Amino acid sequence: MLINHDTRCALDSVIDLVNTSGEGGEPDALQNLADLHRFVHRHSISDIGTLGEDDLAAVRDVRARFAEVFAADGTTEAARLLNAMVAAAGTTPRLTDHDGYDWHIHYFAPGSSIADHLAADGGMALAFLVVAGERERLRRCEAPDCRRAFVDLSRNRSRRYCDSRTCGNRLHVAAYRARRREAGEQ
């Protein structure tokens, strides 16, 4: 699947945002404004102005709406959720070439809040997956003790874990040890 730089950045932001909820057994990573500032810095989100407590609450709300898209029963439900989110953000597509990046499209209006920025750009990135018939690439980790979100961008859509180095490797090692124990008992 071919995904341009901006869509990939928006998808990465969505995944990181959804995974801040603590659903994977970790603490909520958006508890205060300092956490929100770190999130903004980590994703190099520009043109957002001064952040306040209202922004933190609104971003948490956007996070919950993105989580609903991952949990949607089907494409029709995911599309309904994305349409509502993108419309509420006041989507205003515009061409821009800021910060050394070539021409690309922003879907948020100039001066939008961080929540509208994330909802518009992230919502459109997820919408592109739906339009491409690739909604099933929106996944949750299959490790029993992890529910982190991820987008499976593997060629054959076979990724099962949020991170093969942690969850995948941990489960493979546990299965190997179980097989070794079983072989030793015989």
N, CA and C atoms as an extended XYZ file, in Angstrom:
558
Properties=species:S:1:pos:R:3:atomname:S:1:resname:S:1:resid:I:1 pbc="F F F"
N         0.854       -1.177        0.000 N   MET     1
C         0.000        0.000        0.000 CA  MET     1
C         0.894        1.234        0.000 C   MET     1
N         0.652        2.130       -0.920 N   LEU     2
C         1.432        3.352       -1.044 CA  LEU     2
C         0.780        4.464       -0.222 C   LEU     2
N         1.512        4.969        0.745 N   ILE     3
C         1.019        6.044        1.612 CA  ILE     3
C         2.031        7.168        1.572 C   ILE     3
N         1.553        8.391        1.292 N   ASN     4
C         2.489        9.515        1.229 CA  ASN     4
C         2.945        9.931        2.628 C   ASN     4
N         3.950       10.786        2.659 N   HIS     5
C         4.583       11.216        3.911 CA  HIS     5
C         3.584       11.824        4.888 C   HIS     5
N         2.727       12.725        4.415 N   ASP     6
C         1.782       13.400        5.306 CA  ASP     6
C         0.771       12.441        5.897 C   ASP     6
N         0.276       11.527        5.074 N   THR     7
C        -0.686       10.549        5.569 CA  THR     7
C        -0.017        9.658        6.600 C   THR     7
N         1.216        9.251        6.351 N   ARG     8
C         1.950        8.418        7.305 CA  ARG     8
C         2.164        9.164        8.618 C   ARG     8
N         2.530       10.428        8.547 N   CYS     9
C         2.711       11.230        9.770 CA  CYS     9
C         1.394       11.337       10.539 C   CYS     9
N         0.302       11.566        9.822 N   ALA    10
C        -1.004       11.666       10.475 CA  ALA    10
C        -1.398       10.327       11.100 C   ALA    10
N        -1.148        9.218       10.392 N   LEU    11
C        -1.450        7.892       10.945 CA  LEU    11
C        -0.611        7.635       12.202 C   LEU    11
N         0.661        7.997       12.157 N   ASP    12
C         1.527        7.829       13.326 CA  ASP    12
C         0.996        8.628       14.518 C   ASP    12
N         0.523        9.835       14.255 N   SER    13
C        -0.043       10.666       15.327 CA  SER    13
C        -1.299       10.025       15.899 C   SER    13
N        -2.159        9.511       15.032 N   VAL    14
C        -3.392        8.855       15.487 CA  VAL    14
C        -3.059        7.657       16.365 C   VAL    14
N        -2.146        6.819       15.893 N   ILE    15
C        -1.780        5.618       16.645 CA  ILE    15
C        -1.194        6.000       17.998 C   ILE    15
N        -0.279        6.950       18.007 N   ASP    16
C         0.316        7.385       19.260 CA  ASP    16
C        -0.751        7.963       20.182 C   ASP    16
N        -1.655        8.756       19.634 N   LEU    17
C        -2.714        9.351       20.444 CA  LEU    17
C        -3.606        8.273       21.052 C   LEU    17
N        -4.059        7.327       20.246 N   VAL    18
C        -4.911        6.252       20.756 CA  VAL    18
C        -4.170        5.472       21.838 C   VAL    18
N        -2.896        5.248       21.644 N   ASN    19
C        -2.121        4.457       22.596 CA  ASN    19
C        -1.748        5.219       23.864 C   ASN    19
N        -2.043        6.519       23.934 N   THR    20
C        -1.807        7.257       25.176 CA  THR    20
C        -2.877        6.959       26.218 C   THR    20
N        -3.950        6.277       25.817 N   SER    21
C        -5.088        6.055       26.717 CA  SER    21
C        -4.778        5.119       27.871 C   SER    21
N        -3.717        4.344       27.766 N   GLY    22
C        -3.388        3.400       28.822 CA  GLY    22
C        -4.124        2.090       28.686 C   GLY    22
N        -4.817        1.891       27.578 N   GLU    23
C        -5.583        0.656       27.388 CA  GLU    23
C        -4.681       -0.571       27.343 C   GLU    23
N        -3.441       -0.410       26.935 N   GLY    24
C        -2.508       -1.529       26.872 CA  GLY    24
C        -1.870       -1.850       28.207 C   GLY    24
N        -2.467       -1.414       29.314 N   GLY    25
C        -1.938       -1.706       30.629 CA  GLY    25
C        -0.994       -0.635       31.158 C   GLY    25
N        -0.738        0.374       30.382 N   GLU    26
C         0.133        1.465       30.803 CA  GLU    26
C        -0.723        2.598       31.362 C   GLU    26
N        -0.125        3.526       32.112 N   PRO    27
C        -0.908        4.666       32.608 CA  PRO    27
C        -1.285        5.611       31.458 C   PRO    27
N        -2.343        6.372       31.669 N   ASP    28
C        -2.755        7.377       30.684 CA  ASP    28
C        -1.592        8.338       30.475 C   ASP    28
N        -1.190        8.521       29.229 N   ALA    29
C        -0.037        9.370       28.924 CA  ALA    29
C        -0.449       10.785       28.520 C   ALA    29
N        -1.714       11.129       28.713 N   LEU    30
C        -2.181       12.505       28.489 CA  LEU    30
C        -2.912       12.980       29.742 C   LEU    30
N        -2.176       13.046       30.826 N   GLN    31
C        -2.788       13.432       32.091 CA  GLN    31
C        -2.751       14.929       32.344 C   GLN    31
N        -1.819       15.629       31.689 N   ASN    32
C        -1.696       17.061       31.963 CA  ASN    32
C        -1.151       17.785       30.728 C   ASN    32
N        -1.032       19.095       30.850 N   LEU    33
C        -0.562       19.896       29.711 CA  LEU    33
C         0.870       19.558       29.307 C   LEU    33
N         1.701       19.188       30.264 N   ALA    34
C         3.078       18.804       29.920 CA  ALA    34
C         3.067       17.577       29.011 C   ALA    34
N         2.182       16.626       29.290 N   ASP    35
C         2.050       15.440       28.431 CA  ASP    35
C         1.599       15.844       27.027 C   ASP    35
N         0.651       16.777       26.953 N   LEU    36
C         0.167       17.236       25.651 CA  LEU    36
C         1.281       17.947       24.886 C   LEU    36
N         2.054       18.770       25.574 N   HIS    37
C         3.182       19.451       24.925 CA  HIS    37
C         4.189       18.438       24.386 C   HIS    37
N         4.463       17.384       25.165 N   ARG    38
C         5.394       16.340       24.694 CA  ARG    38
C         4.842       15.641       23.446 C   ARG    38
N         3.547       15.365       23.430 N   PHE    39
C         2.915       14.739       22.266 CA  PHE    39
C         3.064       15.637       21.039 C   PHE    39
N         2.772       16.917       21.195 N   VAL    40
C         2.876       17.883       20.091 CA  VAL    40
C         4.311       17.953       19.582 C   VAL    40
N         5.268       18.001       20.498 N   HIS    41
C         6.685       18.073       20.118 CA  HIS    41
C         7.129       16.781       19.416 C   HIS    41
N         6.720       15.632       19.956 N   ARG    42
C         7.099       14.334       19.387 CA  ARG    42
C         6.648       14.198       17.939 C   ARG    42
N         5.508       14.796       17.603 N   HIS    43
C         4.957       14.688       16.252 CA  HIS    43
C         5.158       15.952       15.419 C   HIS    43
N         5.935       16.888       15.937 N   SER    44
C         6.249       18.136       15.222 CA  SER    44
C         4.988       18.797       14.669 C   SER    44
N         3.959       18.891       15.496 N   ILE    45
C         2.691       19.495       15.085 CA  ILE    45
C         2.850       21.004       15.148 C   ILE    45
N         2.595       21.645       14.018 N   SER    46
C         2.806       23.092       13.931 CA  SER    46
C         1.481       23.838       13.851 C   SER    46
N         1.562       25.154       14.012 N   ASP    47
C         0.418       26.050       13.815 CA  ASP    47
C        -0.749       25.747       14.754 C   ASP    47
N        -0.439       25.603       16.073 N   ILE    48
C        -1.512       25.275       17.009 CA  ILE    48
C        -1.741       26.323       18.086 C   ILE    48
N        -0.856       27.279       18.219 N   GLY    49
C        -1.036       28.323       19.222 CA  GLY    49
C        -0.719       27.839       20.626 C   GLY    49
N        -1.197       28.580       21.610 N   THR    50
C        -0.956       28.270       23.016 CA  THR    50
C        -1.936       27.197       23.479 C   THR    50
N        -1.413       26.187       24.182 N   LEU    51
C        -2.251       25.085       24.650 CA  LEU    51
C        -2.736       25.353       26.069 C   LEU    51
N        -4.003       24.981       26.319 N   GLY    52
C        -4.587       25.146       27.639 CA  GLY    52
C        -5.323       23.888       28.072 C   GLY    52
N        -5.924       23.950       29.254 N   GLU    53
C        -6.662       22.804       29.800 CA  GLU    53
C        -7.817       22.382       28.896 C   GLU    53
N        -8.472       23.357       28.242 N   ASP    54
C        -9.556       23.020       27.307 CA  ASP    54
C        -9.022       22.182       26.151 C   ASP    54
N        -7.812       22.495       25.693 N   ASP    55
C        -7.196       21.717       24.612 CA  ASP    55
C        -6.939       20.281       25.053 C   ASP    55
N        -6.462       20.120       26.273 N   LEU    56
C        -6.198       18.784       26.795 CA  LEU    56
C        -7.482       17.954       26.818 C   LEU    56
N        -8.565       18.523       27.313 N   ALA    57
C        -9.848       17.814       27.358 CA  ALA    57
C       -10.343       17.492       25.948 C   ALA    57
N       -10.195       18.439       25.032 N   ALA    58
C       -10.656       18.221       23.654 CA  ALA    58
C        -9.827       17.142       22.952 C   ALA    58
N        -8.524       17.104       23.198 N   VAL    59
C        -7.673       16.072       22.588 CA  VAL    59
C        -8.026       14.702       23.158 C   VAL    59
N        -8.327       14.633       24.443 N   ARG    60
C        -8.775       13.357       25.022 CA  ARG    60
C       -10.069       12.891       24.356 C   ARG    60
N       -10.955       13.831       24.053 N   ASP    61
C       -12.202       13.490       23.369 CA  ASP    61
C       -11.916       12.956       21.956 C   ASP    61
N       -11.021       13.607       21.247 N   VAL    62
C       -10.630       13.141       19.907 CA  VAL    62
C       -10.013       11.751       20.005 C   VAL    62
N        -9.201       11.541       21.017 N   ARG    63
C        -8.594       10.221       21.236 CA  ARG    63
C        -9.674        9.154       21.379 C   ARG    63
N       -10.702        9.436       22.143 N   ALA    64
C       -11.802        8.478       22.333 CA  ALA    64
C       -12.536        8.212       21.018 C   ALA    64
N       -12.698        9.251       20.208 N   ARG    65
C       -13.384        9.059       18.914 CA  ARG    65
C       -12.532        8.240       17.957 C   ARG    65
N       -11.207        8.431       17.971 N   PHE    66
C       -10.335        7.585       17.144 CA  PHE    66
C       -10.408        6.132       17.623 C   PHE    66
N       -10.445        5.917       18.938 N   ALA    67
C       -10.548        4.553       19.475 CA  ALA    67
C       -11.840        3.892       19.004 C   ALA    67
N       -12.920        4.663       18.894 N   GLU    68
C       -14.187        4.124       18.385 CA  GLU    68
C       -14.039        3.658       16.941 C   GLU    68
N       -13.252        4.372       16.151 N   VAL    69
C       -13.027        3.968       14.753 CA  VAL    69
C       -12.324        2.614       14.728 C   VAL    69
N       -11.324        2.424       15.595 N   PHE    70
C       -10.618        1.135       15.650 CA  PHE    70
C       -11.550        0.016       16.089 C   PHE    70
N       -12.541        0.334       16.927 N   ALA    71
C       -13.459       -0.670       17.458 CA  ALA    71
C       -14.710       -0.850       16.592 C   ALA    71
N       -14.846       -0.070       15.531 N   ALA    72
C       -16.053       -0.119       14.694 CA  ALA    72
C       -16.317       -1.530       14.175 C   ALA    72
N       -17.594       -1.893       14.149 N   ASP    73
C       -17.990       -3.233       13.696 CA  ASP    73
C       -17.768       -3.455       12.211 C   ASP    73
N       -17.779       -2.421       11.438 N   GLY    74
C       -17.590       -2.573       10.000 CA  GLY    74
C       -17.207       -1.257        9.357 C   GLY    74
N       -17.019       -1.311        8.055 N   THR    75
C       -16.601       -0.129        7.313 CA  THR    75
C       -17.656        0.965        7.349 C   THR    75
N       -18.931        0.586        7.274 N   THR    76
C       -20.003        1.590        7.303 CA  THR    76
C       -19.969        2.371        8.611 C   THR    76
N       -19.792        1.665        9.718 N   GLU    77
C       -19.721        2.330       11.020 CA  GLU    77
C       -18.464        3.195       11.124 C   GLU    77
N       -17.330        2.682       10.655 N   ALA    78
C       -16.090        3.467       10.675 CA  ALA    78
C       -16.249        4.735        9.844 C   ALA    78
N       -16.871        4.612        8.675 N   ALA    79
C       -17.082        5.776        7.802 CA  ALA    79
C       -17.984        6.802        8.479 C   ALA    79
N       -19.033        6.346        9.145 N   ARG    80
C       -19.940        7.262        9.849 CA  ARG    80
C       -19.180        8.027       10.929 C   ARG    80
N       -18.382        7.313       11.702 N   LEU    81
C       -17.605        7.944       12.770 CA  LEU    81
C       -16.604        8.953       12.205 C   LEU    81
N       -15.903        8.560       11.138 N   LEU    82
C       -14.920        9.471       10.533 CA  LEU    82
C       -15.588       10.686        9.919 C   LEU    82
N       -16.710       10.490        9.246 N   ASN    83
C       -17.427       11.630        8.662 CA  ASN    83
C       -17.822       12.632        9.740 C   ASN    83
N       -18.337       12.138       10.853 N   ALA    84
C       -18.753       13.028       11.944 CA  ALA    84
C       -17.552       13.767       12.531 C   ALA    84
N       -16.436       13.055       12.710 N   MET    85
C       -15.247       13.671       13.297 CA  MET    85
C       -14.670       14.743       12.389 C   MET    85
N       -14.532       14.425       11.118 N   VAL    86
C       -13.940       15.374       10.165 CA  VAL    86
C       -14.851       16.591        9.986 C   VAL    86
N       -16.161       16.374        9.947 N   ALA    87
C       -17.096       17.493        9.806 CA  ALA    87
C       -17.053       18.402       11.030 C   ALA    87
N       -17.002       17.803       12.222 N   ALA    88
C       -16.966       18.595       13.456 CA  ALA    88
C       -15.683       19.418       13.554 C   ALA    88
N       -14.611       18.943       12.922 N   ALA    89
C       -13.332       19.666       12.957 CA  ALA    89
C       -13.324       20.853       12.002 C   ALA    89
N       -14.355       20.999       11.186 N   GLY    90
C       -14.394       22.117       10.246 CA  GLY    90
C       -13.306       22.000        9.192 C   GLY    90
N       -13.211       20.842        8.610 N   THR    91
C       -12.154       20.545        7.648 CA  THR    91
C       -12.104       21.576        6.533 C   THR    91
N       -10.890       22.075        6.284 N   THR    92
C       -10.645       23.072        5.247 CA  THR    92
C        -9.374       22.698        4.498 C   THR    92
N        -9.464       21.843        3.480 N   PRO    93
C        -8.244       21.429        2.769 CA  PRO    93
C        -7.524       22.638        2.160 C   PRO    93
N        -6.189       22.625        2.328 N   ARG    94
C        -5.393       23.697        1.712 CA  ARG    94
C        -3.982       23.186        1.443 C   ARG    94
N        -3.398       23.667        0.373 N   LEU    95
C        -2.024       23.322        0.010 CA  LEU    95
C        -1.052       24.183        0.807 C   LEU    95
N         0.036       23.564        1.244 N   THR    96
C         1.042       24.291        2.002 CA  THR    96
C         2.419       23.670        1.764 C   THR    96
N         3.472       24.452        1.977 N   ASP    97
C         4.844       23.950        1.817 CA  ASP    97
C         5.729       24.490        2.942 C   ASP    97
N         5.313       24.300        4.167 N   HIS    98
C         6.012       24.861        5.331 CA  HIS    98
C         7.164       23.992        5.819 C   HIS    98
N         8.016       24.573        6.615 N   ASP    99
C         9.085       23.895        7.352 CA  ASP    99
C         9.957       22.971        6.503 C   ASP    99
N        10.216       23.345        5.276 N   GLY   100
C        11.099       22.564        4.422 CA  GLY   100
C        10.456       21.363        3.766 C   GLY   100
N         9.160       21.156        3.968 N   TYR   101
C         8.469       20.051        3.308 CA  TYR   101
C         7.923       20.523        1.973 C   TYR   101
N         7.894       19.627        1.010 N   ASP   102
C         7.338       19.940       -0.296 CA  ASP   102
C         5.832       20.175       -0.153 C   ASP   102
N         5.193       20.511       -1.243 N   TRP   103
C         3.762       20.794       -1.221 CA  TRP   103
C         2.991       19.587       -0.702 C   TRP   103
N         2.051       19.870        0.197 N   HIS   104
C         1.196       18.833        0.754 CA  HIS   104
C        -0.116       19.480        1.193 C   HIS   104
N        -1.055       18.666        1.621 N   ILE   105
C        -2.377       19.169        1.996 CA  ILE   105
C        -2.565       19.086        3.500 C   ILE   105
N        -2.995       20.193        4.091 N   HIS   106
C        -3.478       20.201        5.472 CA  HIS   106
C        -4.997       20.242        5.384 C   HIS   106
N        -5.644       19.537        6.269 N   TYR   107
C        -7.111       19.485        6.260 CA  TYR   107
C        -7.731       20.351        7.338 C   TYR   107
N        -6.920       20.948        8.187 N   PHE   108
C        -7.433       21.812        9.239 CA  PHE   108
C        -7.299       23.268        8.814 C   PHE   108
N        -8.208       24.084        9.313 N   ALA   109
C        -8.178       25.509        8.999 CA  ALA   109
C        -7.043       26.184        9.760 C   ALA   109
N        -6.456       27.246        9.172 N   PRO   110
C        -5.418       27.993        9.895 CA  PRO   110
C        -5.962       28.473       11.243 C   PRO   110
N        -5.164       28.330       12.284 N   GLY   111
C        -5.576       28.754       13.614 CA  GLY   111
C        -6.474       27.766       14.342 C   GLY   111
N        -6.662       26.566       13.787 N   SER   112
C        -7.497       25.556       14.448 CA  SER   112
C        -6.879       25.119       15.759 C   SER   112
N        -7.722       24.606       16.625 N   SER   113
C        -7.233       24.046       17.887 CA  SER   113
C        -6.461       22.760       17.593 C   SER   113
N        -5.670       22.325       18.548 N   ILE   114
C        -4.924       21.079       18.392 CA  ILE   114
C        -5.891       19.906       18.192 C   ILE   114
N        -7.027       19.913       18.870 N   ALA   115
C        -8.002       18.825       18.719 CA  ALA   115
C        -8.564       18.794       17.297 C   ALA   115
N        -8.928       19.971       16.764 N   ASP   116
C        -9.444       20.013       15.389 CA  ASP   116
C        -8.360       19.633       14.390 C   ASP   116
N        -7.134       20.061       14.659 N   HIS   117
C        -5.994       19.710       13.811 CA  HIS   117
C        -5.860       18.186       13.735 C   HIS   117
N        -5.842       17.524       14.903 N   LEU   118
C        -5.696       16.070       14.943 CA  LEU   118
C        -6.897       15.365       14.327 C   LEU   118
N        -8.095       15.848       14.627 N   ALA   119
C        -9.301       15.216       14.085 CA  ALA   119
C        -9.361       15.332       12.568 C   ALA   119
N        -9.000       16.495       12.036 N   ALA   120
C        -9.067       16.701       10.590 CA  ALA   120
C        -7.988       15.900        9.858 C   ALA   120
N        -6.720       16.097       10.229 N   ASP   121
C        -5.639       15.394        9.529 CA  ASP   121
C        -5.678       13.888        9.801 C   ASP   121
N        -5.857       13.497       11.063 N   GLY   122
C        -5.920       12.076       11.396 CA  GLY   122
C        -7.168       11.414       10.838 C   GLY   122
N        -8.286       12.122       10.903 N   GLY   123
C        -9.523       11.581       10.346 CA  GLY   123
C        -9.417       11.352        8.849 C   GLY   123
N        -8.794       12.284        8.150 N   MET   124
C        -8.618       12.122        6.702 CA  MET   124
C        -7.650       10.982        6.388 C   MET   124
N        -6.604       10.828        7.185 N   ALA   125
C        -5.660        9.716        6.964 CA  ALA   125
C        -6.371        8.376        7.122 C   ALA   125
N        -7.203        8.260        8.145 N   LEU   126
C        -7.967        7.023        8.324 CA  LEU   126
C        -9.003        6.862        7.216 C   LEU   126
N        -9.574        7.981        6.769 N   ALA   127
C       -10.545        7.924        5.671 CA  ALA   127
C        -9.894        7.405        4.392 C   ALA   127
N        -8.643        7.776        4.150 N   PHE   128
C        -7.945        7.272        2.963 CA  PHE   128
C        -7.831        5.751        3.013 C   PHE   128
N        -7.591        5.199        4.206 N   LEU   129
C        -7.535        3.743        4.336 CA  LEU   129
C        -8.888        3.108        4.036 C   LEU   129
N        -9.954        3.723        4.524 N   VAL   130
C       -11.301        3.210        4.262 CA  VAL   130
C       -11.599        3.247        2.762 C   VAL   130
N       -11.293        4.368        2.130 N   VAL   131
C       -11.551        4.520        0.691 CA  VAL   131
C       -10.763        3.499       -0.120 C   VAL   131
N        -9.556        3.191        0.326 N   ALA   132
C        -8.708        2.226       -0.385 CA  ALA   132
C        -9.126        0.781       -0.088 C   ALA   132
N       -10.166        0.595        0.713 N   GLY   133
C       -10.603       -0.755        1.059 CA  GLY   133
C        -9.654       -1.435        2.027 C   GLY   133
N        -8.973       -0.661        2.847 N   GLU   134
C        -7.934       -1.190        3.728 CA  GLU   134
C        -8.233       -0.974        5.209 C   GLU   134
N        -9.498       -0.833        5.567 N   ARG   135
C        -9.850       -0.584        6.969 CA  ARG   135
C        -9.355       -1.697        7.897 C   ARG   135
N        -9.274       -2.921        7.386 N   GLU   136
C        -8.824       -4.025        8.235 CA  GLU   136
C        -7.370       -3.869        8.681 C   GLU   136
N        -6.666       -2.909        8.112 N   ARG   137
C        -5.290       -2.638        8.544 CA  ARG   137
C        -5.260       -1.923        9.901 C   ARG   137
N        -6.387       -1.395       10.342 N   LEU   138
C        -6.482       -0.766       11.665 CA  LEU   138
C        -6.676       -1.885       12.669 C   LEU   138
N        -5.697       -2.103       13.515 N   ARG   139
C        -5.709       -3.279       14.380 CA  ARG   139
C        -5.353       -2.937       15.813 C   ARG   139
N        -5.603       -3.923       16.659 N   ARG   140
C        -5.161       -3.920       18.052 CA  ARG   140
C        -4.224       -5.110       18.225 C   ARG   140
N        -3.223       -4.943       19.063 N   CYS   141
C        -2.234       -5.984       19.309 CA  CYS   141
C        -2.928       -7.254       19.795 C   CYS   141
N        -2.479       -8.407       19.305 N   GLU   142
C        -3.066       -9.690       19.687 CA  GLU   142
C        -2.423      -10.297       20.928 C   GLU   142
N        -1.412       -9.667       21.473 N   ALA   143
C        -0.828      -10.172       22.719 CA  ALA   143
C        -1.894      -10.082       23.812 C   ALA   143
N        -2.032      -11.144       24.623 N   PRO   144
C        -3.117      -11.183       25.609 CA  PRO   144
C        -3.123      -10.016       26.598 C   PRO   144
N        -1.967       -9.475       26.931 N   ASP   145
C        -1.894       -8.406       27.919 CA  ASP   145
C        -1.658       -7.034       27.289 C   ASP   145
N        -1.915       -6.916       25.995 N   CYS   146
C        -1.682       -5.652       25.287 CA  CYS   146
C        -2.833       -5.382       24.325 C   CYS   146
N        -3.309       -4.160       24.314 N   ARG   147
C        -4.387       -3.770       23.393 CA  ARG   147
C        -3.987       -2.534       22.603 C   ARG   147
N        -2.673       -2.310       22.452 N   ARG   148
C        -2.211       -1.124       21.736 CA  ARG   148
C        -2.689       -1.162       20.294 C   ARG   148
N        -2.999        0.009       19.768 N   ALA   149
C        -3.438        0.146       18.382 CA  ALA   149
C        -2.229        0.217       17.461 C   ALA   149
N        -2.419       -0.212       16.216 N   PHE   150
C        -1.402       -0.033       15.184 CA  PHE   150
C        -2.062       -0.126       13.825 C   PHE   150
N        -1.358        0.356       12.813 N   VAL   151
C        -1.796        0.218       11.427 CA  VAL   151
C        -0.864       -0.793       10.783 C   VAL   151
N        -1.428       -1.879       10.292 N   ASP   152
C        -0.636       -2.932        9.650 CA  ASP   152
C        -0.319       -2.495        8.226 C   ASP   152
N         0.893       -2.032        8.017 N   LEU   153
C         1.312       -1.611        6.678 CA  LEU   153
C         2.185       -2.668        6.008 C   LEU   153
N         2.163       -3.895        6.550 N   SER   154
C         2.925       -4.971        5.920 CA  SER   154
C         2.290       -5.313        4.571 C   SER   154
N         3.106       -5.797        3.684 N   ARG   155
C         2.639       -6.103        2.332 CA  ARG   155
C         1.483       -7.105        2.338 C   ARG   155
N         1.592       -8.134        3.154 N   ASN   156
C         0.566       -9.186        3.144 CA  ASN   156
C        -0.437       -9.085        4.295 C   ASN   156
N        -0.466       -7.955        4.956 N   ARG   157
C        -1.428       -7.689        6.044 CA  ARG   157
C        -1.356       -8.750        7.142 C   ARG   157
N        -0.162       -9.164        7.511 N   SER   158
C        -0.007      -10.273        8.453 CA  SER   158
C         0.466       -9.854        9.845 C   SER   158
N         0.678       -8.590       10.060 N   ARG   159
C         1.192       -8.140       11.354 CA  ARG   159
C         0.144       -8.393       12.439 C   ARG   159
N         0.588       -8.956       13.567 N   ARG   160
C        -0.330       -9.315       14.643 CA  ARG   160
C        -0.075       -8.549       15.934 C   ARG   160
N         1.126       -7.982       16.052 N   TYR   161
C         1.516       -7.350       17.306 CA  TYR   161
C         1.886       -5.898       17.080 C   TYR   161
N         1.693       -5.089       18.131 N   CYS   162
C         2.005       -3.665       18.022 CA  CYS   162
C         3.487       -3.464       17.758 C   CYS   162
N         4.309       -4.338       18.324 N   ASP   163
C         5.759       -4.228       18.145 CA  ASP   163
C         6.339       -5.630       18.198 C   ASP   163
N         6.917       -6.068       17.104 N   SER   164
C         7.439       -7.434       17.048 CA  SER   164
C         8.604       -7.630       18.012 C   SER   164
N         9.298       -6.562       18.371 N   ARG   165
C        10.437       -6.693       19.290 CA  ARG   165
C         9.990       -6.876       20.729 C   ARG   165
N         8.818       -6.403       21.079 N   THR   166
C         8.385       -6.564       22.465 CA  THR   166
C         7.287       -7.630       22.547 C   THR   166
N         6.093       -7.307       22.145 N   CYS   167
C         4.972       -8.246       22.268 CA  CYS   167
C         5.209       -9.516       21.459 C   CYS   167
N         5.551       -9.383       20.209 N   GLY   168
C         5.751      -10.558       19.360 CA  GLY   168
C         6.872      -11.436       19.868 C   GLY   168
N         8.002      -10.853       20.171 N   ASN   169
C         9.143      -11.624       20.645 CA  ASN   169
C         8.847      -12.287       21.984 C   ASN   169
N         8.200      -11.560       22.879 N   ARG   170
C         7.863      -12.099       24.197 CA  ARG   170
C         6.968      -13.334       24.062 C   ARG   170
N         5.965      -13.282       23.182 N   LEU   171
C         5.068      -14.423       22.997 CA  LEU   171
C         5.759      -15.585       22.305 C   LEU   171
N         6.628      -15.277       21.353 N   HIS   172
C         7.358      -16.342       20.673 CA  HIS   172
C         8.312      -17.052       21.637 C   HIS   172
N         8.976      -16.309       22.509 N   VAL   173
C         9.877      -16.908       23.500 CA  VAL   173
C         9.077      -17.767       24.475 C   VAL   173
N         7.926      -17.270       24.920 N   ALA   174
C         7.090      -18.044       25.845 CA  ALA   174
C         6.621      -19.345       25.187 C   ALA   174
N         6.229      -19.286       23.920 N   ALA   175
C         5.803      -20.498       23.207 CA  ALA   175
C         6.968      -21.474       23.054 C   ALA   175
N         8.152      -20.956       22.755 N   TYR   176
C         9.340      -21.797       22.623 CA  TYR   176
C         9.641      -22.506       23.947 C   TYR   176
N         9.594      -21.752       25.046 N   ARG   177
C         9.878      -22.338       26.354 CA  ARG   177
C         8.829      -23.388       26.720 C   ARG   177
N         7.576      -23.124       26.378 N   ALA   178
C         6.521      -24.108       26.649 CA  ALA   178
C         6.761      -25.387       25.853 C   ALA   178
N         7.176      -25.257       24.607 N   ARG   179
C         7.477      -26.439       23.789 CA  ARG   179
C         8.655      -27.215       24.376 C   ARG   179
N         9.659      -26.482       24.843 N   ARG   180
C        10.844      -27.130       25.429 CA  ARG   180
C        10.467      -27.878       26.722 C   ARG   180
N         9.634      -27.253       27.549 N   ARG   181
C         9.165      -27.906       28.777 CA  ARG   181
C         8.401      -29.179       28.448 C   ARG   181
N         7.504      -29.054       27.468 N   GLU   182
C         6.697      -30.204       27.048 CA  GLU   182
C         7.581      -31.317       26.501 C   GLU   182
N         8.591      -30.979       25.724 N   ALA   183
C         9.501      -31.981       25.161 CA  ALA   183
C        10.309      -32.631       26.280 C   ALA   183
N        10.656      -31.894       27.306 N   GLY   184
C        11.426      -32.431       28.428 CA  GLY   184
C        10.616      -33.340       29.318 C   GLY   184
N         9.294      -33.139       29.354 N   GLU   185
C         8.408      -33.954       30.192 CA  GLU   185
C         8.138      -35.322       29.578 C   GLU   185
N         8.390      -35.488       28.291 N   GLN   186
C         8.071      -36.746       27.614 CA  GLN   186
C         9.156      -37.753       27.728 C   GLN   186
